[in-house]
Amino acid sequence: MGTVSQTRAPGPPGGAPQDPPRTRSSRRARGGAARWVIPMAPALFLMLAFFAGPILWTVWASFTNEALTGAQAANTEFVGLDNFERLVQDTRFRAAAVLTVLFLLGSILGQTVLGLALALLLRNRHAAVRGAVGAVVVGAWVVPEVVAGFVWYAFLEREGTLNALLGAFGSEGQNWLFTAPLLAVVLANVWKGTAFSMMTYGAGLSEVPQDLEEAARVDGASGRQVLWYVVLPLLRRTLATTLLLITLQTVQVFTLIYVMTAGGPGSRSTTLPLLMYREALDLGDLGYGTAIALALLVVAGLFSIVYVRMLSKEEPA
């Protein structure tokens, strides 16, 4: 009877057992994860401490009677949905929510239309023209909000620059910050934020093939039709992304409005950030102020859902 010999794979020197390939791959995966996690640990800690931490505290405080001073500051109690029931019944909150939505819509529409118009006008222009216009528009963007607020306050007040220009044509001036406070802060925010939309739309337009536009013009399409049926569909993702970023920037505007009108006259320009500031810091009611902050987050989320649906929509065939 013959002898059956078994062939073994050569092992490492010294006869030590060799790890199976699956074990070696899992060790490499763990080693790769460790090489990624260890350098990122400080950044992850800072994000948890300064981003997730305040959000969790805000959610918790909105269900309590937390206060800055007094007995409630020393003995905070859980009050459940009392703060949110107060929101529903508070006429000031409802008015501030409406003003916040109007401020968002006006700012988003103004920045989108003006930014896209500037991007289209500067397209294929001389570098010197683009540089000059870009320097002016971006200069307004980089100005701090407090400075921009004082600039527009000086421009729109009764003795301001606008009334001086209107007076030169025989028109009687008025205090625009009193007669049209919401419109005043919307214009100031559009003036300050248009540069961002102009740059993003300019970058998107650079990716639009001009051959398609020329082919549409050869087929008899007008300039408006080329913009509506050729350019804008190709900018759909850029539009949605820019609208989302503009909304997130606008919903938290506080300093600009506070410097120009401080929410007045009365409460005619009091948006949710200003109402939250008054309740939480002026009046010391942190519980109610954080509930307003969550309501503001809901407003931003509703706008964001629309943009996310625009981004997730399939491209037209």
C-alpha positions as CSV (number, residue, x, y, z in Angstrom):
1,M,0.0,0.0,0.0
2,G,1.4,3.4,-1.0
3,T,2.1,6.2,1.4
4,V,0.0,9.3,1.0
5,S,2.0,12.5,1.6
6,Q,0.5,15.8,2.6
7,T,2.0,19.0,1.3
8,R,2.1,21.9,3.7
9,A,2.6,25.5,2.9
10,P,6.0,26.7,4.0
11,G,5.8,28.5,7.3
12,P,8.0,31.3,8.7
13,P,11.5,30.5,9.9
14,G,11.6,28.8,13.3
15,G,8.5,26.8,12.7
16,A,6.2,29.5,14.2
17,P,2.6,29.1,13.1
18,Q,1.4,31.5,10.4
19,D,-1.7,33.6,10.9
20,P,-4.6,32.9,8.5
21,P,-5.1,35.6,5.8
22,R,-8.4,36.7,7.3
23,T,-6.7,37.3,10.7
24,R,-4.0,39.4,9.1
25,S,-6.5,41.5,7.2
26,S,-8.6,42.2,10.3
27,R,-5.4,43.3,12.1
28,R,-4.5,45.6,9.3
29,A,-8.1,47.1,9.4
30,R,-7.8,47.7,13.2
31,G,-4.4,49.2,12.7
32,G,-5.7,51.5,9.9
33,A,-8.6,52.6,12.1
34,A,-6.3,53.4,15.0
35,R,-4.1,55.4,12.7
36,W,-7.1,57.5,11.7
37,V,-8.8,57.8,15.1
38,I,-5.7,58.8,17.1
39,P,-4.8,61.9,15.1
40,M,-8.5,62.9,14.9
41,A,-9.2,62.5,18.6
42,P,-8.5,66.1,19.6
43,A,-10.8,67.4,16.8
44,L,-13.5,65.0,17.7
45,F,-13.3,66.0,21.3
46,L,-13.5,69.7,20.5
47,M,-16.5,69.0,18.3
48,L,-18.3,67.1,21.0
49,A,-17.4,69.7,23.6
50,F,-18.3,72.9,21.7
51,F,-20.9,71.6,19.2
52,A,-22.8,68.6,20.4
53,G,-22.5,69.7,24.1
54,P,-24.3,73.1,23.7
55,I,-27.0,71.5,21.5
56,L,-27.7,68.8,24.1
57,W,-27.7,71.4,26.9
58,T,-30.1,73.6,24.9
59,V,-32.5,70.6,24.4
60,W,-32.4,69.8,28.1
61,A,-32.8,73.4,29.2
62,S,-35.9,73.9,27.1
63,F,-37.7,71.4,29.3
64,T,-36.7,73.1,32.5
65,N,-37.3,76.5,34.3
66,E,-33.5,77.3,34.0
67,A,-32.8,81.0,34.8
68,L,-29.8,83.2,35.0
69,T,-30.6,84.5,38.5
70,G,-32.9,83.9,41.4
71,A,-34.2,80.8,43.0
72,Q,-34.7,79.0,39.7
73,A,-31.0,79.4,38.9
74,A,-30.1,77.6,42.1
75,N,-32.9,75.0,42.0
76,T,-33.7,74.2,38.4
77,E,-36.7,71.9,37.9
78,F,-38.0,69.9,35.0
79,V,-41.2,71.4,33.7
80,G,-41.9,69.2,30.7
81,L,-43.7,70.9,27.8
82,D,-44.6,74.0,29.7
83,N,-42.2,76.2,27.7
84,F,-43.5,74.9,24.4
85,E,-47.1,75.5,25.5
86,R,-46.1,79.0,26.4
87,L,-44.7,79.4,22.9
88,V,-48.0,78.4,21.3
89,Q,-49.9,80.9,23.4
90,D,-47.3,83.8,23.1
91,T,-48.4,86.4,20.5
92,R,-44.9,87.8,20.5
93,F,-43.5,84.5,19.4
94,R,-46.0,84.1,16.6
95,A,-45.2,87.6,15.4
96,A,-41.5,87.0,15.6
97,A,-41.8,83.7,13.7
98,V,-43.7,85.5,10.9
99,L,-41.1,88.2,10.7
100,T,-38.3,85.6,10.7
101,V,-39.9,83.9,7.7
102,L,-40.4,87.2,5.9
103,F,-36.8,88.2,6.7
104,L,-35.6,84.8,5.3
105,L,-37.6,85.0,2.2
106,G,-36.6,88.5,1.4
107,S,-32.9,87.9,2.1
108,I,-32.8,84.6,0.1
109,L,-34.7,86.1,-2.9
110,G,-32.6,89.2,-2.9
111,Q,-29.2,87.5,-2.6
112,T,-30.2,84.8,-5.1
113,V,-31.4,87.2,-7.8
114,L,-28.7,89.8,-7.3
115,G,-25.9,87.3,-7.0
116,L,-27.0,85.4,-10.1
117,A,-27.4,88.6,-12.0
118,L,-23.9,89.8,-11.1
119,A,-22.5,86.4,-12.0
120,L,-24.2,86.5,-15.4
121,L,-23.1,90.1,-16.1
122,L,-19.5,89.4,-15.1
123,R,-19.3,86.2,-17.2
124,N,-16.8,86.4,-20.0
125,R,-15.9,90.0,-19.0
126,H,-12.4,91.4,-18.8
127,A,-10.4,90.4,-15.8
128,A,-10.1,94.0,-14.7
129,V,-13.9,94.5,-14.7
130,R,-14.4,91.3,-12.8
131,G,-11.7,92.2,-10.3
132,A,-13.2,95.7,-9.7
133,V,-16.7,94.6,-9.2
134,G,-15.7,91.6,-7.2
135,A,-13.6,93.8,-4.8
136,V,-16.6,96.1,-4.2
137,V,-19.1,93.2,-3.6
138,V,-16.7,91.0,-1.6
139,G,-15.7,94.1,0.5
140,A,-19.3,94.3,1.7
141,W,-19.2,90.6,2.6
142,V,-16.1,90.7,4.7
143,V,-17.2,93.8,6.7
144,P,-18.2,92.7,10.3
145,E,-21.9,92.7,10.9
146,V,-21.7,95.5,13.6
147,V,-19.9,97.7,11.1
148,A,-22.4,96.9,8.3
149,G,-25.2,97.7,10.8
150,F,-23.8,101.1,11.6
151,V,-23.2,101.9,7.9
152,W,-26.8,101.2,7.0
153,Y,-28.1,103.0,10.1
154,A,-26.2,106.1,9.0
155,F,-27.6,105.6,5.5
156,L,-31.2,105.2,6.4
157,E,-31.8,107.4,9.4
158,R,-33.7,110.7,9.2
159,E,-30.4,112.7,8.9
160,G,-28.8,110.0,6.8
161,T,-27.3,109.8,3.4
162,L,-30.4,108.5,1.6
163,N,-32.5,111.4,2.8
164,A,-29.8,113.9,1.8
165,L,-29.8,112.4,-1.7
166,L,-33.6,112.5,-1.9
167,G,-33.6,116.1,-0.6
168,A,-31.4,117.1,-3.5
169,F,-34.3,116.2,-5.8
170,G,-36.9,118.0,-3.7
171,S,-38.2,114.9,-1.9
172,E,-39.1,115.0,1.8
173,G,-37.0,112.6,3.9
174,Q,-38.3,110.2,6.5
175,N,-36.9,107.9,9.1
176,W,-36.7,104.7,7.1
177,L,-35.8,102.6,10.1
178,F,-39.1,103.6,11.7
179,T,-41.4,103.5,8.7
180,A,-40.0,100.3,7.1
181,P,-37.8,98.5,9.6
182,L,-38.0,95.0,8.2
183,L,-37.4,96.2,4.7
184,A,-34.3,98.1,5.9
185,V,-32.7,95.1,7.6
186,V,-33.5,92.9,4.6
187,L,-31.8,95.3,2.3
188,A,-28.8,95.5,4.6
189,N,-28.5,91.7,4.8
190,V,-28.8,91.4,1.0
191,W,-26.1,94.0,0.5
192,K,-23.8,92.1,2.9
193,G,-24.5,88.6,1.7
194,T,-24.7,88.9,-2.1
195,A,-21.0,88.3,-2.6
196,F,-21.3,84.7,-1.4
197,S,-24.0,83.8,-3.9
198,M,-22.3,85.7,-6.7
199,M,-19.1,83.6,-6.2
200,T,-20.9,80.3,-6.0
201,Y,-23.0,81.0,-9.0
202,G,-20.0,82.3,-10.9
203,A,-18.2,79.0,-10.2
204,G,-21.3,77.1,-11.3
205,L,-21.6,79.1,-14.6
206,S,-18.0,78.3,-15.4
207,E,-19.0,74.6,-15.6
208,V,-21.9,75.2,-18.0
209,P,-20.8,74.3,-21.6
210,Q,-21.1,77.3,-23.8
211,D,-21.6,75.0,-26.8
212,L,-25.1,74.2,-25.5
213,E,-26.0,77.9,-25.2
214,E,-24.7,78.6,-28.7
215,A,-26.7,75.6,-30.1
216,A,-29.9,76.9,-28.4
217,R,-29.3,80.4,-29.9
218,V,-28.8,78.8,-33.4
219,D,-32.1,77.0,-32.9
220,G,-33.8,80.4,-32.3
221,A,-33.9,80.6,-28.5
222,S,-33.9,84.1,-27.0
223,G,-31.5,85.0,-24.2
224,R,-34.3,84.5,-21.6
225,Q,-35.1,81.1,-23.0
226,V,-31.4,80.1,-22.9
227,L,-31.2,81.1,-19.3
228,W,-34.4,79.4,-18.3
229,Y,-34.2,76.2,-20.2
230,V,-30.4,75.6,-20.6
231,V,-28.4,77.5,-17.9
232,L,-30.7,77.2,-14.8
233,P,-31.3,73.4,-15.1
234,L,-27.6,72.8,-15.2
235,L,-27.2,75.1,-12.1
236,R,-29.9,73.2,-10.2
237,R,-27.5,71.6,-7.7
238,T,-25.5,74.8,-7.3
239,L,-28.8,76.7,-6.7
240,A,-30.0,74.3,-4.1
241,T,-26.6,74.2,-2.2
242,T,-26.3,78.0,-2.3
243,L,-29.9,78.4,-1.1
244,L,-29.2,76.1,1.8
245,L,-26.1,77.9,2.9
246,I,-27.7,81.3,2.5
247,T,-30.6,80.1,4.7
248,L,-28.3,78.8,7.4
249,Q,-26.4,82.1,7.4
250,T,-29.5,84.3,7.4
251,V,-31.5,82.5,10.1
252,Q,-28.9,83.3,12.7
253,V,-28.5,87.0,11.8
254,F,-28.6,89.0,15.1
255,T,-26.0,91.7,15.3
256,L,-27.0,93.4,12.0
257,I,-30.7,93.8,13.1
258,Y,-29.8,94.7,16.7
259,V,-27.5,97.5,15.6
260,M,-29.9,98.9,13.1
261,T,-33.3,98.7,14.9
262,A,-32.8,96.6,18.1
263,G,-36.0,94.8,17.0
264,G,-38.0,98.0,16.9
265,P,-39.9,100.2,16.6
266,G,-41.9,98.2,19.1
267,S,-41.4,94.7,17.8
268,R,-41.8,95.3,14.1
269,S,-38.3,93.9,13.3
270,T,-38.0,91.5,16.2
271,T,-37.0,88.1,14.7
272,L,-36.6,84.9,16.6
273,P,-32.9,85.4,17.4
274,L,-33.7,88.8,19.0
275,L,-36.7,87.4,20.9
276,M,-34.5,84.6,22.1
277,Y,-31.8,87.1,23.3
278,R,-34.4,89.2,25.1
279,E,-36.0,86.2,26.9
280,A,-32.8,84.4,27.8
281,L,-30.4,87.2,28.6
282,D,-32.4,90.4,29.2
283,L,-35.1,88.7,31.2
284,G,-33.0,85.8,32.4
285,D,-35.5,83.1,31.4
286,L,-33.1,80.6,29.9
287,G,-35.7,77.8,29.7
288,Y,-38.0,79.8,27.6
289,G,-35.2,81.3,25.5
290,T,-33.8,77.8,24.7
291,A,-37.3,76.7,23.6
292,I,-37.3,79.6,21.2
293,A,-33.9,78.5,19.9
294,L,-35.4,75.0,19.1
295,A,-38.3,76.7,17.3
296,L,-35.8,78.6,15.3
297,L,-34.0,75.4,14.5
298,V,-37.4,74.0,13.2
299,V,-37.8,77.0,10.9
300,A,-34.3,76.5,9.4
301,G,-35.1,72.7,9.1
302,L,-38.3,73.3,7.1
303,F,-36.4,75.4,4.6
304,S,-33.5,72.9,4.5
305,I,-35.9,70.0,3.7
306,V,-37.0,71.8,0.5
307,Y,-33.4,72.2,-0.6
308,V,-32.5,68.6,0.2
309,R,-35.4,67.4,-1.9
310,M,-34.1,69.6,-4.7
311,L,-30.7,68.0,-4.4
312,S,-32.0,64.5,-4.2
313,K,-34.3,64.9,-7.2
314,E,-33.1,63.0,-10.2
315,E,-31.5,64.9,-13.0
316,P,-33.8,65.4,-16.0
317,A,-33.1,63.0,-18.9
